[in-house]
């Protein structure tokens, strides 16, 4: 069975990170600090996600953010990216160390094994 390569967007009101996996390995792609203008910040998140997705190194997208920011990102996400979002987690994990992230996404990984 093919191991899925997942692109994670982990965002908070202060910063966002792009992380990728080729199960079971996790690696940080980039970290960005928030723009004081919330609208520009949301666009920066979506632009960074789109740019990384365009590299064609990933099979699916998973987004983790607090409910308000998740709603803002979802509203600005182009349909071309929406089609690849496999899961959303309504949780702010931006300050969670990289090595502590996998348990938060265990159900996403389990779902991938069933495909």
Protein Blocks (a to p, Z undefined) as FASTA:
>chain_A
ZZdddddddddfkbccddddddfbdcdfbdcdddfblklmmmmmmmmmmmmmmnopafbd
cddddfklmmmmmmmmcfklmmmmmbdcdddfklpcfklmmmmmmmmmmmmmmZZ
